[in-house]
């Protein structure tokens, strides 16, 4: 809304509130000196008692071009800076820009790279439906631990180079923190991770801080929509069979995507790798445990056993086996790929 339209609206509201003519209201507003930029917007006691709003905020133009990382505003006096965002780099590939966008873009790109395409015309759970959960984890980590948010200068350099591997390197601290938080162990998910996400969702719902920039307002809106999805996932509704149940989310999937991403960068055994332990037992890896840096320090494995019925002659996972083994206990890949 332009300043002139705001002035006219303020005049109409003043005329209606004080019972004066529109022309008199315009003259009164025109005679009122414009408040200083640094003037406090906190209403005085009289205004608070009458329920009147404080002085409306001023409108400042934003520069049309993206500012340099070190811009201090002296090159465009009278206009606010426009910080760089990944979508501003139009000359690079879409997947590179998306991998640098937090939280939704990064989560969607990780899912696209490491989740096989879903079968069409199926009513089963799809792992791709859990993309928003990974985005919510990214949002929580960057909000609670700002040091995990990648530096704008380093991220811009990686994106402008059209190098997805460089973007992954810049994002690695955040990816690693998310991989360490997420789990495939039910007891840990229901006892630790889900309550932590629930607490963050409650914080977002009650967060009344004023956004300082329009970029921050956009980010708050995106996180709010993720919290809405979180609420819907655990709210009971009537399913197609007529029963009341919560839709839930396939919370195991994002952990597998992040494990595959970090294994691709640092080596090790990813989700589904068939390995042989140092004691000779065959096993399959279904999750990796990570430290602050480097390759996995441990693996969650299920022992392989001879198949029965239609799996005769094959080695299949034993679902009663769930073991955490250190990296040193894994001898290498299993030659049997059946």
C-alpha positions as CSV (number, residue, x, y, z in Angstrom):
1,X,0.0,0.0,0.0
2,X,1.4,3.4,-1.0
3,X,2.0,6.2,1.5
4,X,-0.9,8.3,0.0
5,X,-3.4,5.5,0.4
6,X,-2.2,5.0,4.0
7,X,-2.7,8.7,4.7
8,X,-6.2,8.6,3.3
9,X,-7.1,5.5,5.3
10,X,-5.7,7.1,8.5
11,X,-7.8,10.3,7.8
12,X,-11.0,8.3,7.4
13,X,-10.3,6.4,10.6
14,X,-9.5,9.6,12.5
15,X,-12.7,11.2,11.2
16,X,-14.8,8.3,12.2
17,X,-13.2,8.0,15.6
18,X,-13.3,11.7,16.6
19,X,-16.6,12.6,14.8
20,X,-15.1,15.2,12.6
21,X,-15.1,15.8,8.9
22,X,-12.8,14.0,6.5
23,X,-11.2,17.4,5.5
24,X,-10.6,18.3,9.1
25,X,-9.0,15.0,9.7
26,X,-6.7,15.4,6.8
27,X,-5.6,18.9,8.0
28,X,-5.0,17.5,11.5
29,X,-2.8,14.7,10.2
30,X,-0.9,17.0,7.9
31,X,-0.2,19.3,10.8
32,X,1.2,16.4,12.9
33,X,5.0,16.2,12.5
34,X,6.2,12.9,11.1
35,X,7.8,10.8,13.9
36,X,11.5,10.2,13.8
37,X,12.7,6.9,12.5
38,X,14.1,5.9,15.9
39,X,11.1,7.0,17.8
40,X,9.5,4.4,20.0
41,X,6.2,2.9,18.8
42,X,5.2,1.9,22.3
43,X,1.9,3.7,23.2
44,X,1.7,6.0,26.2
45,X,-0.4,5.2,29.2
46,X,-3.4,7.3,27.9
47,X,-3.4,5.5,24.5
48,X,-3.1,2.1,26.2
49,X,-6.1,2.9,28.4
50,X,-8.3,4.0,25.5
51,X,-7.3,1.0,23.3
52,X,-5.8,3.2,20.6
53,X,-3.0,1.7,18.5
54,X,0.5,3.2,18.5
55,X,1.8,5.2,15.6
56,X,1.7,3.0,12.5
57,X,5.0,1.8,11.2
58,X,6.7,3.7,8.4
59,X,7.2,2.2,5.0
60,X,10.7,1.9,3.7
61,X,11.6,0.9,0.2
62,X,13.8,-2.1,-0.5
63,X,16.5,-2.0,-3.1
64,X,15.6,-3.9,-6.3
65,X,19.0,-5.5,-6.7
66,X,20.5,-8.1,-4.4
67,X,23.1,-6.6,-2.1
68,X,26.6,-7.9,-1.7
69,X,27.3,-9.9,1.5
70,X,29.3,-7.1,3.1
71,X,26.8,-4.4,2.1
72,X,26.2,-1.8,4.8
73,X,23.6,0.3,3.0
74,X,25.7,3.2,2.0
75,X,25.4,2.4,-1.7
76,X,21.6,2.8,-1.7
77,X,20.7,5.5,0.8
78,X,17.1,5.6,1.8
79,X,16.4,2.0,0.9
80,X,16.8,-1.2,2.9
81,X,19.2,-3.9,1.9
82,X,18.0,-7.0,0.0
83,X,20.1,-9.9,1.2
84,X,20.9,-12.7,-1.2
85,X,18.7,-15.9,-1.2
86,X,19.3,-19.1,-3.2
87,X,16.4,-18.3,-5.5
88,X,18.1,-15.1,-6.6
89,X,20.8,-17.1,-8.5
90,X,18.8,-17.7,-11.7
91,X,21.7,-18.9,-13.8
92,X,22.4,-22.1,-11.8
93,X,20.5,-25.4,-12.0
94,X,17.3,-25.8,-10.1
95,X,18.5,-28.7,-8.0
96,X,21.5,-26.6,-6.8
97,X,19.2,-23.7,-5.7
98,X,16.8,-26.1,-4.0
99,X,19.5,-27.9,-2.1
100,X,20.5,-24.5,-0.6
101,X,17.0,-23.4,0.4
102,X,16.1,-24.0,4.1
103,X,14.1,-25.7,5.3
104,X,11.7,-27.0,2.6
105,X,14.0,-26.9,-0.4
106,X,16.9,-28.8,1.2
107,X,14.5,-31.5,2.6
108,X,12.9,-31.9,-0.8
109,X,16.2,-32.2,-2.6
110,X,17.5,-34.8,-0.2
111,X,14.4,-36.9,-0.6
112,X,14.5,-36.6,-4.4
113,X,18.1,-37.8,-4.4
114,X,17.9,-40.7,-2.0
115,X,14.3,-42.0,-2.0
116,X,13.3,-44.4,-4.9
117,X,10.2,-43.3,-6.8
118,X,7.0,-44.5,-5.3
119,X,4.8,-47.0,-7.1
120,X,1.7,-45.4,-8.7
121,X,-1.9,-46.1,-7.6
122,X,-1.0,-47.4,-4.2
123,X,-2.6,-46.5,-0.8
124,X,0.4,-47.5,1.3
125,X,2.6,-45.1,3.2
126,X,5.1,-43.3,1.0
127,X,8.4,-42.3,2.4
128,X,8.2,-39.2,0.3
129,X,5.3,-38.0,2.4
130,X,7.9,-37.5,5.3
131,X,9.7,-34.7,3.4
132,X,8.0,-32.1,5.6
133,X,9.3,-33.9,8.7
134,X,12.9,-33.4,7.7
135,X,12.1,-29.8,6.9
136,X,10.7,-29.4,10.4
137,X,13.8,-30.9,11.9
138,X,16.0,-28.5,9.9
139,X,13.8,-25.5,11.1
140,X,14.1,-26.6,14.7
141,X,17.8,-27.1,14.6
142,X,18.6,-23.8,12.9
143,X,16.2,-22.0,15.3
144,X,17.6,-23.6,18.5
145,X,21.3,-23.7,17.3
146,X,22.0,-20.7,15.0
147,X,25.6,-21.8,14.5
148,X,24.3,-24.7,12.3
149,X,22.8,-22.3,9.8
150,X,25.3,-22.0,6.9
151,X,27.1,-18.7,6.3
152,X,25.5,-16.6,3.7
153,X,28.8,-15.8,1.9
154,X,29.9,-19.4,1.8
155,X,26.5,-20.7,0.6
156,X,26.3,-18.0,-2.1
157,X,29.7,-18.8,-3.4
158,X,28.8,-22.5,-3.6
159,X,25.5,-21.8,-5.3
160,X,26.9,-19.3,-7.8
161,X,29.5,-21.9,-8.8
162,X,26.6,-24.3,-9.7
163,X,28.3,-26.9,-7.6
164,X,25.9,-29.2,-5.7
165,X,28.8,-31.0,-3.9
166,X,30.0,-27.6,-2.6
167,X,26.5,-26.9,-1.3
168,X,26.5,-30.2,0.5
169,X,29.8,-29.4,2.2
170,X,28.4,-26.1,3.4
171,X,25.3,-27.8,4.7
172,X,27.1,-30.7,6.3
173,X,27.0,-29.5,9.9
174,X,23.2,-29.2,9.7
175,X,22.8,-32.5,7.9
176,X,24.9,-34.2,10.5
177,X,23.1,-32.7,13.4
178,X,19.8,-33.9,11.8
179,X,21.2,-37.4,11.3
180,X,22.3,-37.6,14.9
181,X,18.9,-36.4,16.1
182,X,16.7,-38.7,14.0
183,X,16.5,-42.4,14.6
184,X,15.0,-45.7,13.5
185,X,14.7,-47.0,17.0
186,X,11.0,-46.8,18.1
187,X,11.8,-46.3,21.8
188,X,14.0,-43.3,21.1
189,X,11.6,-41.8,18.6
190,X,8.6,-41.9,20.9
191,X,10.5,-41.1,24.0
192,X,13.0,-38.4,22.9
193,X,12.6,-37.1,19.3
194,X,8.9,-36.8,19.1
195,X,8.5,-34.9,22.4
196,X,11.3,-32.6,21.3
197,X,9.6,-31.8,18.1
198,X,6.3,-31.4,19.9
199,X,7.9,-28.9,22.3
200,X,9.2,-26.9,19.3
201,X,5.8,-26.9,17.7
202,X,4.3,-25.4,20.9
203,X,7.0,-22.8,20.9
204,X,6.3,-21.8,17.3
205,X,2.6,-21.5,18.0
206,X,3.2,-19.1,21.0
207,X,6.1,-17.2,19.5
208,X,5.0,-13.5,19.4
209,X,8.3,-11.9,18.4
210,X,7.9,-9.3,15.7
211,X,9.8,-10.2,12.4
212,X,12.4,-7.6,11.6
213,X,12.5,-8.2,7.9
214,X,10.2,-9.5,5.2
215,X,12.6,-12.5,4.7
216,X,12.1,-13.4,8.4
217,X,8.3,-13.1,8.0
218,X,8.4,-15.5,5.0
219,X,10.6,-17.9,7.0
220,X,8.2,-17.8,9.9
221,X,5.2,-18.5,7.6
222,X,7.0,-21.5,6.1
223,X,7.8,-22.9,9.6
224,X,4.2,-22.3,10.7
225,X,2.9,-24.4,7.8
226,X,5.3,-27.2,8.8
227,X,3.9,-27.0,12.3
228,X,0.4,-27.3,10.9
229,X,1.4,-30.5,9.1
230,X,2.8,-31.8,12.4
231,X,-0.4,-31.1,14.2
232,X,-2.5,-32.9,11.5
233,X,-0.2,-35.9,11.6
234,X,-1.1,-36.6,15.2
235,X,-4.7,-35.5,15.2
236,X,-7.2,-38.3,14.9
237,X,-9.5,-38.3,11.9
238,X,-11.8,-40.8,10.3
239,X,-10.0,-43.0,7.8
240,X,-11.5,-44.7,4.7
241,X,-12.5,-47.7,6.8
242,X,-14.5,-45.5,9.2
243,X,-12.2,-45.7,12.1
244,X,-10.7,-42.8,14.0
245,X,-6.9,-42.7,13.8
246,X,-4.1,-40.3,13.5
247,X,-2.5,-40.3,10.0
248,X,1.1,-40.3,11.5
249,X,4.2,-40.0,9.4
250,X,6.9,-42.4,8.2
251,X,9.5,-41.1,10.6
252,X,12.1,-43.7,9.7
253,X,12.6,-42.4,6.2
254,X,14.5,-39.1,6.7
255,X,17.1,-40.9,8.8
256,X,17.9,-43.2,5.9
257,X,18.2,-40.3,3.4
258,X,20.7,-38.5,5.7
259,X,22.7,-41.6,6.3
260,X,23.0,-42.2,2.5
261,X,24.0,-38.6,2.0
262,X,26.8,-38.6,4.7
263,X,28.0,-42.1,3.6
264,X,28.3,-40.7,0.0
265,X,30.5,-37.9,1.4
266,X,32.6,-39.8,4.0
267,X,32.4,-43.5,3.1
268,X,31.1,-46.3,5.2
269,X,28.0,-48.5,4.8
270,X,24.6,-47.0,3.9
271,X,21.1,-48.1,4.5
272,X,20.5,-51.6,3.2
273,X,24.2,-52.5,2.8
274,X,25.0,-56.2,3.3
275,X,28.1,-56.7,5.4
276,X,30.0,-59.4,7.2
277,X,31.0,-58.9,10.8
278,X,34.4,-59.8,12.2
279,X,32.9,-62.9,13.9
280,X,31.7,-64.2,10.5
281,X,28.0,-63.4,10.8
282,X,26.3,-61.9,7.8
283,X,24.1,-58.8,8.5
284,X,22.3,-55.9,6.9
285,X,22.8,-52.3,7.9
286,X,19.6,-50.3,8.5
287,X,21.0,-47.2,10.3
288,X,24.3,-45.5,11.0
289,X,25.4,-43.6,14.1
290,X,27.5,-40.5,13.6
291,X,29.9,-38.4,15.6
292,X,30.9,-34.7,15.1
293,X,32.9,-35.5,12.0
294,X,34.0,-38.3,9.7
295,X,32.6,-41.7,8.8
296,X,30.0,-43.6,10.9
297,X,31.2,-44.7,14.3
298,X,28.7,-47.5,14.7
299,X,25.9,-49.3,12.8
300,X,22.5,-50.7,13.7
301,X,22.3,-54.1,12.0
302,X,20.0,-57.0,11.6
303,X,21.5,-60.5,11.3
304,X,20.9,-62.4,8.0
305,X,19.5,-65.9,8.1
306,X,18.6,-68.5,5.5
307,X,15.3,-67.8,4.0
308,X,12.3,-70.1,4.1
309,X,9.3,-70.7,1.9
310,X,9.7,-68.4,-1.2
311,X,13.1,-67.2,0.0
312,X,14.9,-70.6,0.0
313,X,18.5,-70.2,-1.1
314,X,18.6,-66.5,0.0
315,X,19.8,-64.6,3.1
316,X,17.0,-62.5,4.6
317,X,17.0,-60.2,7.6
318,X,15.9,-61.5,10.9
319,X,13.4,-59.1,12.3
320,X,14.0,-60.3,15.9
321,X,17.6,-59.2,15.6
322,X,18.5,-55.6,16.4
323,X,22.1,-55.0,17.3
324,X,24.4,-51.9,17.6
325,X,27.9,-52.7,16.5
326,X,31.0,-50.5,16.3
327,X,32.6,-49.7,13.0
328,X,35.6,-51.9,13.9
329,X,33.3,-55.0,14.1
330,X,32.3,-54.7,10.4
331,X,34.8,-56.7,8.3
332,X,33.5,-55.5,4.9
333,X,30.8,-55.9,2.3
334,X,29.1,-59.3,1.9
335,X,29.8,-61.0,-1.4
336,X,26.3,-62.5,-1.4
337,X,24.1,-59.9,-3.0
338,X,20.9,-62.1,-3.0
